[in-house]
Amino acid sequence: MFDNLTDRLGKTLKNLRGQGRLTEENIQETMREVRMALLEADVALPVVSAFIEKVKERALGQEVQASLSPGQSLIKVVQAELVSVMGEANEALDLKANPPAIILMAGLQGAGKTTTVAKLGRWLKENKKKSVGVVSTDIYRPAAIKQLETLANDLSLTFFDTDVTKTAAETATTAIEAAKKQFLDVVIVDTAGRLHIDEEMMSEIKELHAAINPVETLFVVDSMTGQDAATTAKAFNDALPLTGVVLTKTDGDARGGAALSIRHVTGKPIKFVGVGEKTDALEPFYPDRMASRILGMGDMLSLIEDIEQKVDKDKAAKLAKKLQKGKGFDLSDFVEQLEQMESMGGVGAMMDKLPGINDVPQDMRDKVNDKELARQIAVIRSMTNQEKRYPDLIKGSRKKRIAAGCGQELQDVNRVLKQFKMMQKMMKRFKKGNMANMVRGIKGNMKGMRM
């Protein structure tokens, strides 16, 4: 998300290099470019106008530090204002209620509500240690009910059946009563997709809201609809007392206008963003971290949290101990590293959070393909345990067998073995906790490695 905006802002703010100080003239010129960048990112016009005025005001005020260059000064101001536009800080779910706390999900059809219900259930279960139940009140689409049931079973969430002969309010009330008997912490209620101009459907969700009195009413919206997402959210907010927004499909939106428009237009915070199709691809929304990513500064805090949550610490400690004892790094270790990377969303997801990634040429970034990660894992899984332990055994006939076993070409096997050799060479420097040697190894291998 924000790829185009990040590129435009980066180029625009770099133009201030070499200038002695911020003046009304160079700020005016830069802000004209920033305005165009925001409009191209499909940010709502009122948001753009208010943003530009506030940045100008702060840049010409007393907030700019003398120790910073003009470019750094303006970046500091732009970052602070981006954070302000998106909501200052992450606003967590308010689950303070007699169990079960009820979360109602609303939104247009096709926005990804049902998948988001499952993602949120998983997030609450894994990160907040909550017992979670889910129920669908979409009595018009049996397929949506079945989809939620399948996802709930896969994630070990409690699924409550839907009686299509009953109203949405009756279905939800029955599920909540059952959840109380099972002492569940949270019940997430999925609803049918509806247009805000459909009076009958809006009347149904108002009745549902009144019947279950949720502690959180979240509006699920597709970020790829741009500023229309903010307009639709406002219309729903006029009908329902929304407490927050979940932006979906942010991994496919290079513009990011929805994220920058929603808080200003609706007054409601973005609480979560969907960053992929898998059920673990849901992240809390942090305005300060998102502002850093927009300005090409990366998001190291989120990357560190991903590592903390998704990397198997026991396996990492075991590998470190093995290397410190002087034992070799083999293909079993290599495939474990690839699988850890895959569990974190792949190379692309990690790259988005690295500082300075926009300085990497676009053609190089375009070559990053997470399908390659899956291909490498498939190649190594096609090997015998002996071959993984002793890679030098893998010669001509074995390579052909491995390629046939995983449905890949011979050159794919050769490429994996070459990448393994580079990694093995780097790991040899990681002995007796000598991190300096490790860093030198990384630098030495960077020349030979491709993204």
C-alpha positions in Angstrom: 0.0 0.0 0.0 1.1 3.6 -0.6 3.8 2.6 -3.2 2.9 5.4 -5.6 2.5 8.0 -2.8 5.8 7.0 -1.2 7.7 7.3 -4.5 6.2 10.8 -5.3 6.7 12.2 -1.8 10.3 10.8 -1.7 11.2 12.6 -5.0 9.4 15.8 -4.0 11.1 16.1 -0.5 14.5 15.3 -2.0 14.2 18.4 -4.2 14.7 20.5 -1.0 18.3 19.2 -0.6 20.9 21.8 -1.1 18.6 24.7 -0.1 19.6 26.7 3.0 16.4 26.9 4.8 12.6 26.5 4.5 11.0 29.5 3.0 7.4 30.3 2.0 8.5 30.0 -1.7 10.1 26.5 -1.5 7.4 25.2 0.8 4.7 26.5 -1.6 6.4 24.7 -4.5 6.9 21.5 -2.6 3.4 21.5 -1.2 2.0 21.8 -4.8 3.8 18.5 -5.6 2.6 16.9 -2.3 -0.9 17.9 -3.1 -0.7 16.2 -6.6 0.8 13.1 -5.0 -2.1 12.9 -2.4 -4.8 13.4 -5.1 -3.2 10.7 -7.3 -3.3 8.4 -4.2 -7.1 9.0 -4.3 -7.2 10.9 -1.0 -10.5 12.8 -0.5 -10.1 16.5 -1.6 -11.2 18.0 1.8 -8.5 15.9 3.5 -5.9 17.0 1.0 -6.7 20.7 1.4 -6.7 20.5 5.3 -3.5 18.5 5.2 -1.6 21.0 3.0 -2.7 24.0 5.0 -1.6 22.4 8.3 1.8 21.4 6.9 2.4 24.9 5.6 1.4 26.4 8.9 3.6 24.1 10.9 6.6 24.3 8.5 6.6 28.1 8.7 6.0 28.1 12.4 8.4 27.4 15.3 8.3 23.6 15.1 11.2 23.3 12.7 14.5 22.5 14.5 17.6 24.5 13.4 19.7 21.3 13.5 17.8 19.7 10.7 18.2 20.3 6.9 15.2 21.7 5.0 14.3 18.3 3.7 14.5 16.7 7.1 12.5 19.5 8.6 9.7 19.2 6.2 9.7 15.4 6.4 9.3 15.8 10.2 6.3 18.1 9.8 4.7 15.9 7.1 5.1 12.8 9.2 3.6 14.4 12.2 0.6 15.6 10.1 0.1 12.2 8.5 -0.1 10.7 12.0 -2.6 13.4 13.0 -4.8 12.7 9.9 -4.8 8.9 10.5 -5.6 9.2 14.2 -2.5 9.8 16.4 -2.4 6.2 17.9 -3.7 2.7 17.6 -7.2 2.4 19.1 -7.6 -1.1 20.5 -10.9 -3.0 20.7 -12.9 -2.2 23.8 -13.9 -5.6 25.1 -14.8 -4.5 28.6 -18.2 -6.1 29.0 -19.9 -9.0 30.7 -18.9 -12.0 28.6 -19.4 -12.5 25.9 -18.3 -9.2 24.4 -20.1 -8.8 21.1 -18.5 -7.5 17.9 -20.8 -6.6 15.0 -19.3 -6.5 11.5 -21.0 -4.4 8.8 -20.1 -3.4 5.3 -20.8 -3.7 1.5 -21.0 -7.0 -0.3 -17.6 -8.2 -1.5 -15.6 -6.1 1.1 -14.3 -9.3 2.7 -16.4 -9.3 5.9 -16.6 -13.1 6.3 -12.9 -13.6 5.9 -12.3 -10.7 8.3 -14.5 -12.3 10.9 -12.3 -15.4 10.8 -9.1 -13.3 10.8 -10.3 -11.3 13.8 -11.3 -14.4 15.6 -7.9 -15.9 15.1 -6.2 -12.6 16.1 -8.2 -12.5 19.4 -7.5 -16.1 20.1 -3.7 -15.9 19.5 -2.9 -12.4 20.7 -5.5 -11.8 23.4 -6.0 -15.4 24.5 -9.8 -15.1 24.1 -12.3 -17.9 23.5 -14.2 -16.8 20.4 -17.5 -17.8 18.8 -18.7 -16.7 15.4 -22.2 -16.6 13.8 -23.4 -15.5 10.4 -26.7 -13.6 10.1 -26.5 -13.6 6.3 -29.7 -15.5 5.8 -29.7 -14.7 2.1 -26.5 -16.4 1.1 -26.1 -20.0 2.4 -22.6 -20.1 0.8 -21.5 -17.3 3.1 -22.7 -19.3 6.1 -20.8 -22.4 4.9 -17.7 -20.3 4.3 -17.7 -19.0 7.8 -18.3 -22.5 9.2 -15.3 -23.9 7.2 -13.0 -21.1 8.4 -14.2 -21.4 12.0 -13.5 -25.2 12.0 -10.0 -24.6 10.5 -9.2 -22.1 13.2 -10.9 -24.0 16.1 -13.3 -21.1 16.7 -16.8 -22.0 18.0 -19.3 -21.8 15.1 -23.0 -21.3 15.8 -25.5 -22.5 13.2 -27.7 -20.2 11.3 -31.5 -20.8 11.0 -32.4 -19.1 7.7 -36.1 -19.2 8.7 -35.4 -16.7 11.5 -34.5 -13.0 11.3 -30.9 -11.8 11.6 -31.6 -10.4 15.1 -33.1 -13.8 16.3 -30.2 -15.7 14.9 -27.6 -13.5 16.6 -29.6 -13.5 19.9 -29.7 -17.3 19.9 -26.0 -17.6 19.3 -25.2 -15.1 22.1 -27.3 -17.1 24.6 -25.5 -20.3 23.6 -22.1 -18.5 24.0 -23.0 -17.5 27.5 -23.6 -21.1 28.4 -20.2 -22.1 27.0 -18.6 -19.2 28.8 -17.0 -17.7 25.7 -15.2 -14.4 25.9 -16.2 -12.9 22.5 -18.9 -13.4 19.9 -18.3 -12.0 16.4 -21.5 -11.4 14.4 -21.1 -11.5 10.6 -23.8 -9.7 8.6 -25.1 -9.7 5.0 -23.5 -7.2 2.6 -25.7 -4.2 2.0 -25.8 -0.8 0.3 -26.4 2.2 2.5 -29.2 3.3 0.1 -31.1 0.0 0.6 -33.5 1.1 3.2 -34.9 -2.4 4.0 -31.4 -3.8 4.6 -30.3 -0.8 6.6 -33.4 -1.2 8.7 -32.5 -4.9 9.3 -29.0 -4.1 10.6 -30.4 -1.3 12.8 -32.8 -3.8 14.3 -29.9 -6.3 14.7 -27.7 -3.7 16.5 -30.5 -2.8 18.9 -31.2 -6.4 19.7 -27.6 -7.4 20.6 -26.1 -4.1 21.7 -22.5 -4.8 20.6 -19.5 -3.3 22.3 -17.8 -2.8 18.9 -19.5 -2.1 15.6 -16.8 -2.4 12.9 -17.2 -1.3 9.3 -15.3 -3.5 6.9 -14.3 -1.7 3.7 -12.2 -2.6 0.6 -9.3 -0.2 0.6 -9.1 -0.4 -3.2 -12.3 1.7 -3.5 -10.1 4.7 -2.5 -11.9 7.8 -1.2 -15.2 6.1 -1.9 -14.4 3.9 1.1 -14.5 6.9 3.3 -17.8 8.2 1.8 -19.5 4.8 2.3 -18.1 4.5 5.9 -19.7 7.9 6.6 -23.0 6.8 5.2 -23.0 3.7 7.5 -21.9 5.8 10.4 -24.9 8.0 10.0 -27.1 4.9 10.3 -25.2 2.9 12.9 -23.0 4.0 15.8 -19.7 2.7 14.3 -16.8 2.3 16.7 -14.1 1.7 14.1 -13.1 0.6 10.6 -11.3 -2.5 9.2 -9.5 -1.8 5.9 -9.2 -4.9 3.7 -7.1 -5.8 0.7 -4.4 -3.2 1.5 -1.8 -5.5 0.0 -3.4 -4.9 -3.4 -3.8 -1.1 -3.1 -0.8 0.9 -4.2 -2.6 4.3 -3.6 -3.7 4.3 0.0 -6.3 7.0 -0.3 -8.8 5.2 2.0 -6.4 5.0 4.9 -5.7 8.8 4.7 -9.4 9.8 4.2 -11.5 7.7 6.6 -10.6 9.2 9.9 -11.1 12.8 8.6 -14.4 12.0 6.9 -16.0 9.8 9.5 -14.2 10.7 12.7 -13.9 6.9 13.3 -10.5 5.2 13.8 -9.1 2.5 11.6 -8.5 -0.4 14.0 -7.2 -3.2 11.7 -5.9 -3.6 8.2 -6.1 -6.8 6.1 -2.7 -7.4 4.5 -3.3 -10.6 2.6 -5.6 -13.6 1.9 -4.4 -15.9 4.7 -6.2 -16.0 8.0 -3.1 -14.6 9.9 -3.0 -11.5 7.5 -4.6 -9.0 9.9 -2.7 -6.3 11.7 -3.7 -3.6 14.2 -3.4 -0.2 12.5 -0.8 2.1 13.9 -0.9 5.6 12.4 2.7 6.5 13.4 4.1 3.3 11.8 2.0 3.8 8.7 3.3 7.4 8.3 6.8 6.1 8.5 6.1 3.6 5.7 4.5 6.3 3.6 7.7 8.3 3.9 9.9 5.4 3.0 11.2 5.0 6.6 10.0 1.5 7.0 8.2 -0.1 10.0 10.8 -1.9 12.1 8.5 -2.1 15.1 5.9 -4.2 13.2 8.7 -6.3 11.7 10.1 -7.0 15.1 6.6 -7.9 16.4 6.2 -10.3 13.4 9.5 -12.0 14.3 8.5 -12.2 18.0 5.1 -13.8 17.2 5.9 -16.0 14.2 9.5 -17.1 14.5 9.9 -20.4 16.4 12.3 -19.4 19.2 13.2 -23.0 20.1 14.3 -23.8 16.5 16.2 -20.5 16.4 18.0 -21.3 19.6 18.7 -24.8 18.5 20.3 -23.6 15.2 22.4 -21.0 17.1 23.7 -23.6 19.5 24.5 -26.0 16.6 26.5 -23.3 14.8 28.3 -22.3 17.9 29.4 -25.9 18.4 31.0 -25.8 14.9 28.4 -28.1 13.3 27.6 -27.4 9.7 24.5 -25.5 8.4 22.7 -28.0 6.2 19.6 -28.0 3.9 17.3 -29.0 6.8 18.3 -25.8 8.5 18.0 -23.8 5.3 14.4 -25.0 4.6 13.5 -24.1 8.2 14.7 -20.5 7.6 12.6 -20.3 4.4 9.5 -21.7 6.2 10.0 -19.1 9.0 10.1 -16.4 6.3 7.0 -17.8 4.6 5.1 -17.7 8.0 5.9 -14.0 8.2 4.1 -13.3 5.0 7.0 -13.8 2.6 9.8 -11.6 1.3 7.4 -9.0 -0.1 5.6 -8.4 3.3 9.0 -8.1 5.1 10.4 -5.7 2.5 7.5 -3.3 2.8 8.6 -2.7 6.4 12.3 -2.2 5.8 13.6 1.4 5.9 14.9 2.8 2.6 13.3 0.1 0.5 12.1 2.8 -1.9 15.8 3.5 -2.7 16.0 0.0 -4.2 15.3 0.3 -8.0 11.8 -0.6 -9.0 12.9 -3.3 -11.4 14.7 -5.0 -8.6 11.7 -4.8 -6.3 9.5 -6.2 -9.1 11.7 -9.3 -9.2 10.6 -10.2 -5.6 8.3 -13.1 -6.0 7.0 -15.0 -3.0 6.1 -17.9 -5.3 9.9 -18.4 -5.6 10.0 -19.0 -1.8 7.4 -21.8 -2.1 9.3 -23.3 -5.0 12.6 -23.4 -3.0 10.8 -25.1 -0.1 9.2 -27.7 -2.5 12.7 -28.5 -4.0 14.3 -29.1 -0.6 11.3 -31.2 0.6 11.8 -33.4 -2.4 15.2 -34.4 -1.1 16.0 -37.4 1.2 17.1 -36.7 4.8 20.6 -37.9 3.8 20.7 -35.4 0.9 19.6 -32.6 3.2 22.3 -33.5 5.7 25.1 -34.1 3.0 24.3 -31.7 0.1 27.5 -32.7 -1.7 25.9 -36.0 -2.5 23.4 -34.2 -4.8 24.8 -34.8 -8.3 23.3 -35.3 -11.8 20.9 -38.2 -11.4 19.8 -37.1 -7.9 19.1 -33.6 -9.2 16.9 -35.0 -11.9 15.0 -37.1 -9.4 14.5 -34.1 -7.0 13.3 -31.9 -9.9 10.8 -34.6 -11.0 9.6 -35.2 -7.4 8.6 -31.5 -6.9 7.5 -30.7 -10.4 10.4 -28.2 -11.0 13.1 -27.8 -13.6 16.7 -28.9 -13.2 17.8 -25.2 -13.1 15.5 -24.6 -10.2 17.3 -27.3 -8.2 20.7 -25.8 -9.2 19.5 -22.3 -8.1 18.4 -23.5 -4.7 21.7 -25.3 -4.2 23.6 -22.2 -5.2 21.6 -20.0 -2.8 22.2 -22.6 0.0 26.0 -22.5 -0.6 25.9 -18.7 -0.1 23.9 -19.0 3.1 26.2 -21.8 4.3 29.2 -19.6 3.7 27.6 -16.8 5.7 26.7 -19.1 8.6 30.2 -20.4 8.9 31.2 -17.0 10.3 28.6 -17.3 13.0 30.7 -19.1 15.6 31.3 -18.5 19.3 28.7 -15.6 19.1 31.0 -13.5 16.9 28.5 -11.2 15.4 31.2 -9.0 13.8 32.2 -12.0 11.7 28.5 -12.6 10.8 28.1 -9.0 9.6 31.3 -9.2 7.5 29.9 -12.5 6.0 26.7 -10.8 5.1 28.5 -7.9 3.4 30.8 -10.3 1.6 27.9 -12.3 0.2 25.7 -9.3 -0.7 27.6 -8.9 -3.9 26.8 -12.4 -5.1 23.2 -12.6 -3.9 20.2 -11.5 -5.9 17.0 -10.2 -4.4 
